[in-house]
């Protein structure tokens, strides 16, 4: 899993090297924040891989590069207009971009064509050289044509390039969006898995132009033999521990005169050996959430072998709804580790390296939340089940007891606490829509409020830890189908009038047809025409049956 995250980071880093590196460019990163980014690769959601990769890459981008950040599908479900320029292209935007990515919700559609068009306009591509880097794990879902957009932008005659990273796409899917990159002179990088990504990266590295052949120079005097490597660092989790060679990273910076980090030299992974130019450097060793930094001097003819002690351990968490139950892959695991600026969030079974100390672990499954503090010593591994303590509920509505299940639109379930507050109201717990709605709830007494169109029924139920139950709500309702030729409005009323002679309106539609589930009983239906004339009819609806009425 760590290898894949590093590969994705490398992909974006190469894009930054091949497109970001020109000082005259403004670059805008577009991140797919659609709901499909919750899908997992090797047990980890793609959205978390993307967040971590952005964080790693942006640390290596020069401070004067003008980088922007745009996302789509992060604010609304089902909207093709949910595109937002969150961070305009500007120098020193790395922190703002990573903060924005960390706060995104992944829930919408994939309007990638419209997003690239908006990004191009935001970069003023008709005036300046412009580059867009699109990271998507899905195809266009909003009717856009990425191939046509690529041709349109290229035909404009300006210096615009779109590079596309297909994150987790199949080869056939990749062909459908690669044209956006091809038509603008950009690159398409297939990132289906770690191996495929690495092969794609190799294909995108531009070979440097050959240097001019210098004039023959006098044969220099023999130089002393140089060591094969002059920098051979070692990282360990604890003093005396084995070297860390997998999942770790090395960040190499030039040192400023005051000993702080200067320009980035490189970022490498795993076991690392190198030849560095003589001088002062700042080296950062990382593994998981643990890191240590120290200054290293490289001297001519000498080999530097610094030791980096991370003072960290390994924590493995298995989130379970109840004792003995299977791990819930969608369970959110938040670990607030020592010295954390932003607590890290993982999903399902979690294995990570953390700074030694007390680790506060909070696990959420549905509406159940539990926190534990786990002490972790340097060099040690702690593996622990965390039991959230919830029961699983599936809710459905039926027109009659033992009758047909309501499975159309207009079905909703709201769960509230059974105990009323002093003002007579109940605390709302959660809600869902559609048949077979699923809930994970802590043990308690609840009331399920089921709504099917105009029918609303409350049903109490109780939840016990580890218990699976189907809550079936009998609506005692039928379906009323109304036709009113030429009508501009149809309205349904109770037949019984109140003390003032008024009838209660139950529902209406501005149409010539209206169909809705409704409690069994007698009703009056009024159709109105645009000339303010009206007609009225009556109908009896029986539970579990369909009633049809024509009013004309």
Secondary structure as UniProt FT lines:
FT   HELIX           2..15
FT   HELIX           16..20
FT   TURN            23..24
FT   STRAND          26..32
FT   HELIX           35..38
FT   STRAND          40..41
FT   TURN            42..43
FT   STRAND          44..45
FT   HELIX           46..58
FT   TURN            59..60
FT   TURN            63..64
FT   STRAND          66..72
FT   TURN            77..78
FT   STRAND          83..91
FT   HELIX           94..103
FT   HELIX           112..122
FT   TURN            123..127
FT   STRAND          130..136
FT   HELIX           146..155
FT   TURN            156..157
FT   STRAND          160..167
FT   HELIX           171..182
FT   TURN            183..185
FT   STRAND          188..191
FT   HELIX           194..204
FT   STRAND          234..236
FT   TURN            239..240
FT   STRAND          248..255
FT   TURN            257..258
FT   STRAND          261..269
FT   STRAND          279..287
FT   TURN            288..289
FT   STRAND          290..298
FT   TURN            300..301
FT   STRAND          307..309
FT   STRAND          312..320
FT   TURN            323..324
FT   TURN            329..330
FT   STRAND          332..336
FT   TURN            338..339
FT   STRAND          344..347
FT   STRAND          350..355
FT   STRAND          357..365
FT   TURN            366..367
FT   STRAND          368..376
FT   TURN            378..379
FT   STRAND          381..387
FT   STRAND          390..398
FT   TURN            401..402
FT   STRAND          411..417
FT   TURN            422..423
FT   STRAND          428..433
FT   TURN            435..436
FT   STRAND          437..442
FT   STRAND          444..452
FT   TURN            453..454
FT   STRAND          455..463
FT   TURN            465..466
FT   STRAND          468..474
FT   STRAND          477..483
FT   TURN            485..486
FT   STRAND          489..497
FT   TURN            499..500
FT   STRAND          503..509
FT   STRAND          513..519
FT   STRAND          521..528
FT   TURN            530..531
FT   STRAND          534..541
FT   TURN            543..544
FT   STRAND          546..550
//
